[in-house]
């Protein structure tokens, strides 16, 4: 059974930091692109960052570049998202998701509808 389990969300003041974790099981972690998505109330789900475990390439949403860092611990089947300098616009439910790419593609072109597996989400709330 495939599982993606997120943790690390919470309430933080603007300017603060949080570290999200996603533990994966049931599939070959290092063959997959693992990504973080977020969805705020009334807004579409958007890709925040992802990493291709097969070659280490990464993608970041423009608005989080320089503030968020994605990393992957393949032996532990765990994905992380270090989020610094948080602002209220970062408030959302954050989801971990996985997709296997069978040919090279820009990671930013892989839409959420293409991801095969999803976690249940973790709430991040940034107060002003």
C-alpha positions as CSV (number, residue, x, y, z in Angstrom):
1,X,0.0,0.0,0.0
2,X,1.3,3.4,-1.0
3,X,1.4,6.0,1.7
4,X,2.7,9.6,1.9
5,X,2.4,11.0,5.4
6,X,3.2,14.7,6.0
7,X,4.0,16.4,9.3
8,X,5.5,19.6,10.6
9,X,2.8,22.1,9.9
10,X,1.6,24.6,12.4
11,X,1.0,28.2,13.3
12,X,3.9,30.5,13.0
13,X,4.4,34.3,13.0
14,X,5.4,36.1,9.8
15,X,9.2,35.9,9.4
16,X,9.3,32.5,11.1
17,X,10.3,29.1,9.9
18,X,8.8,25.6,9.6
19,X,10.2,22.3,8.4
20,X,7.7,19.9,6.7
21,X,8.4,16.2,6.4
22,X,6.9,13.6,4.2
23,X,7.5,9.9,4.8
24,X,6.8,7.7,1.9
25,X,6.2,3.9,1.7
26,X,4.9,1.4,-0.8
27,X,6.9,2.5,-3.8
28,X,10.5,2.9,-5.0
29,X,11.2,6.3,-3.6
30,X,14.4,7.0,-5.6
31,X,12.6,6.3,-8.9
32,X,10.1,9.1,-8.4
33,X,9.7,12.9,-8.5
34,X,8.4,14.0,-5.1
35,X,6.8,17.3,-4.8
36,X,5.2,19.8,-2.3
37,X,1.9,21.4,-3.3
38,X,-0.3,23.8,-1.4
39,X,-3.8,24.9,-1.5
40,X,-5.3,27.9,0.2
41,X,-9.1,28.4,0.7
42,X,-10.7,29.4,-2.6
43,X,-7.5,29.0,-4.6
44,X,-6.2,26.3,-6.9
45,X,-3.7,23.8,-5.8
46,X,-0.2,25.0,-6.8
47,X,3.2,23.3,-7.0
48,X,5.6,24.8,-4.5
49,X,8.7,22.7,-5.0
50,X,9.7,19.2,-6.2
51,X,12.8,17.1,-6.5
52,X,13.6,14.3,-8.9
53,X,15.2,11.6,-6.8
54,X,16.7,10.0,-9.8
55,X,19.0,12.9,-10.7
56,X,18.6,15.5,-7.9
57,X,17.1,18.2,-10.0
58,X,14.7,20.6,-8.3
59,X,12.0,23.1,-9.1
60,X,10.7,26.0,-7.0
61,X,7.7,28.3,-7.4
62,X,9.0,31.8,-8.1
63,X,7.4,33.2,-4.9
64,X,9.3,30.8,-2.7
65,X,12.7,30.9,-4.3
66,X,15.4,31.9,-1.8
67,X,13.1,31.1,1.1
68,X,12.2,27.4,0.8
69,X,14.6,24.5,0.4
70,X,13.6,21.0,-0.7
71,X,15.6,18.0,0.2
72,X,15.3,14.3,0.0
73,X,16.7,11.5,2.2
74,X,16.4,8.5,0.0
75,X,17.6,5.9,2.5
76,X,14.9,7.2,4.9
77,X,12.2,7.6,2.1
78,X,11.7,11.0,3.5
79,X,11.2,14.4,1.8
80,X,11.6,17.7,3.6
81,X,10.7,21.3,2.9
82,X,12.5,23.9,4.9
83,X,10.4,27.1,4.9
84,X,12.0,30.3,6.1
85,X,10.9,33.9,6.1
86,X,7.3,32.8,6.0
87,X,4.6,35.3,5.2
88,X,0.8,35.2,5.4
89,X,0.5,34.4,1.7
90,X,2.2,31.0,2.5
91,X,-0.8,30.0,4.6
92,X,-2.3,26.9,3.0
93,X,-2.7,23.1,3.4
94,X,0.6,21.6,2.1
95,X,0.5,18.3,0.4
96,X,3.2,15.8,-0.5
97,X,2.8,14.0,-3.8
98,X,4.8,11.6,-6.0
99,X,5.0,10.9,-9.8
100,X,7.2,8.7,-11.8
101,X,8.5,10.3,-15.0
102,X,9.5,8.0,-17.8
103,X,11.3,10.6,-19.9
104,X,13.0,13.9,-19.0
105,X,10.7,16.9,-18.6
106,X,11.0,20.2,-16.9
107,X,9.8,19.6,-13.4
108,X,7.7,22.8,-13.4
109,X,5.7,21.5,-16.4
110,X,4.4,18.5,-14.4
111,X,0.9,19.5,-13.3
112,X,-0.7,18.3,-10.1
113,X,-3.2,16.1,-12.1
114,X,-0.3,14.0,-13.2
115,X,0.9,13.0,-9.8
116,X,0.0,9.4,-8.9
117,X,0.1,9.5,-5.1
118,X,-0.9,12.1,-2.5
119,X,-0.6,12.6,1.2
120,X,-3.4,13.9,3.4
121,X,-1.9,17.3,3.9
122,X,-0.6,19.4,6.8
123,X,-1.9,22.9,7.6
124,X,0.5,25.8,7.6
125,X,-0.8,29.1,9.1
126,X,1.3,32.2,9.1
127,X,0.0,35.1,11.2
128,X,0.8,38.7,10.5
